[in-house]
Amino acid sequence: MKLDLQRLSRHYVVSRSLDKDPNWNASLHMDGVVCQSIANWYGQAPLTSGTKEEALQYQMLKEDTLDQFEVLRENGVTIEPWLSEGQPYTSSATLSDQLHADRKLYVFLTANGHGQNGQESGTQDAQRPEDHPMLEPSPVSSRGVRLLFNDLFRAVHDAFGHAARGNRFTARGEFMAAWDHMKMYRPACHPVLLSETVGQICWFYFGPHLRRPDGSVPGPSDHDYVPPSQRPYSPQKTVPMPDELLSAFRSLFKQVSR
């Protein structure tokens, strides 16, 4: 039987009372002002707030991630580290097709890169707290490899954020993946969850380093466009996203009828 990730996701949210009125059908308006505001905040934020609140939020994030990882395995998904060269998937469609049809998911190991999409990012990747909580070893081992919590997060985010309804590896697709996946986490940890996802996404796609003097970001048809493969990746910060930016992100999504 084909794996139904949307059903699994919705059952998870309802069974754990995570959202009383989940917005499953939402349209996304990519507001450049909001995207640049989040990018500005992420670029200027310290590597970590160092607060007890931040630590508690990350503890929840790790617990919920491990819980979701086990849900995938309990439903027959085989999750293994990618031990070959390059990336395990050339596109979100390849990821989705294999996961739905074969219940197989490969994870690009954090040990091979902690930047955006799991790739090395030069000096930017070196900018992270020494005790980044997602780099802690998890209780899970696969093919002789002890997976880090960030490896588990990559697995569940690929499954429930991207493959569940085919969200692509683009700015829009990453926003939709973040929106879909955040429902599966306790709201109390959303500030660090969205810093890990939306904060980094906005910096990568809308950061000051990409903008023209007038504030616009070049598109693929412009002569000054920088392809994603040639961009630096964001620092790996653990600072929670402020409430006003969380609200701004949520405001980009509007309920639509089926």
JOPE-V647389 format. One record per residue. N is the residue number from 0. RES is the residue in one letter. SS is DSSP state (a for helix, b for strand, c for the rest). Layout:
N/RES/SS + N/RES/SS
This chain:
0/M/c + 1/K/c + 2/L/c + 3/D/c + 4/L/a + 5/Q/a + 6/R/a + 7/L/a + 8/S/a + 9/R/a + 10/H/a + 11/Y/a + 12/V/a + 13/V/a + 14/S/a + 15/R/c + 16/S/c + 17/L/c + 18/D/c + 19/K/c + 20/D/c + 21/P/c + 22/N/c + 23/W/c + 24/N/c + 25/A/b + 26/S/b + 27/L/b + 28/H/c + 29/M/c + 30/D/c + 31/G/a + 32/V/a + 33/V/a + 34/C/a + 35/Q/a + 36/S/a + 37/I/a + 38/A/a + 39/N/a + 40/W/a + 41/Y/a + 42/G/a + 43/Q/a + 44/A/c + 45/P/c + 46/L/c + 47/T/c + 48/S/c + 49/G/c + 50/T/c + 51/K/a + 52/E/a + 53/E/a + 54/A/a + 55/L/a + 56/Q/a + 57/Y/a + 58/Q/a + 59/M/a + 60/L/a + 61/K/a + 62/E/a + 63/D/a + 64/T/a + 65/L/a + 66/D/a + 67/Q/a + 68/F/a + 69/E/a + 70/V/a + 71/L/a + 72/R/a + 73/E/a + 74/N/c + 75/G/c + 76/V/c + 77/T/b + 78/I/b + 79/E/b + 80/P/b + 81/W/c + 82/L/c + 83/S/c + 84/E/c + 85/G/c + 86/Q/c + 87/P/c + 88/Y/c + 89/T/c + 90/S/c + 91/S/a + 92/A/a + 93/T/a + 94/L/a + 95/S/a + 96/D/a + 97/Q/a + 98/L/a + 99/H/a + 100/A/a + 101/D/a + 102/R/c + 103/K/b + 104/L/b + 105/Y/b + 106/V/b + 107/F/c + 108/L/c + 109/T/a + 110/A/a + 111/N/a + 112/G/c + 113/H/c + 114/G/c + 115/Q/a + 116/N/a + 117/G/a + 118/Q/c + 119/E/c + 120/S/c + 121/G/a + 122/T/a + 123/Q/a + 124/D/a + 125/A/c + 126/Q/c + 127/R/b + 128/P/c + 129/E/c + 130/D/c + 131/H/c + 132/P/a + 133/M/a + 134/L/a + 135/E/c + 136/P/b + 137/S/b + 138/P/b + 139/V/b + 140/S/b + 141/S/b + 142/R/c + 143/G/c + 144/V/b + 145/R/b + 146/L/b + 147/L/b + 148/F/a + 149/N/a + 150/D/a + 151/L/a + 152/F/a + 153/R/a + 154/A/a + 155/V/a + 156/H/a + 157/D/a + 158/A/a + 159/F/a + 160/G/a + 161/H/a + 162/A/a + 163/A/c + 164/R/c + 165/G/c + 166/N/c + 167/R/c + 168/F/c + 169/T/c + 170/A/a + 171/R/a + 172/G/a + 173/E/a + 174/F/a + 175/M/a + 176/A/a + 177/A/a + 178/W/a + 179/D/a + 180/H/a + 181/M/a + 182/K/c + 183/M/c + 184/Y/c + 185/R/c + 186/P/a + 187/A/a + 188/C/a + 189/H/a + 190/P/a + 191/V/a + 192/L/a + 193/L/a + 194/S/a + 195/E/a + 196/T/a + 197/V/a + 198/G/a + 199/Q/a + 200/I/a + 201/C/a + 202/W/a + 203/F/a + 204/Y/a + 205/F/a + 206/G/c + 207/P/a + 208/H/a + 209/L/a + 210/R/b + 211/R/c + 212/P/c + 213/D/c + 214/G/c + 215/S/c + 216/V/b + 217/P/c + 218/G/c + 219/P/c + 220/S/c + 221/D/c + 222/H/c + 223/D/c + 224/Y/c + 225/V/c + 226/P/c + 227/P/a + 228/S/a + 229/Q/a + 230/R/c + 231/P/c + 232/Y/c + 233/S/c + 234/P/c + 235/Q/b + 236/K/c + 237/T/c + 238/V/c + 239/P/c + 240/M/c + 241/P/c + 242/D/a + 243/E/a + 244/L/a + 245/L/a + 246/S/a + 247/A/a + 248/F/a + 249/R/a + 250/S/c + 251/L/c + 252/F/b + 253/K/b + 254/Q/b + 255/V/c + 256/S/c + 257/R/c
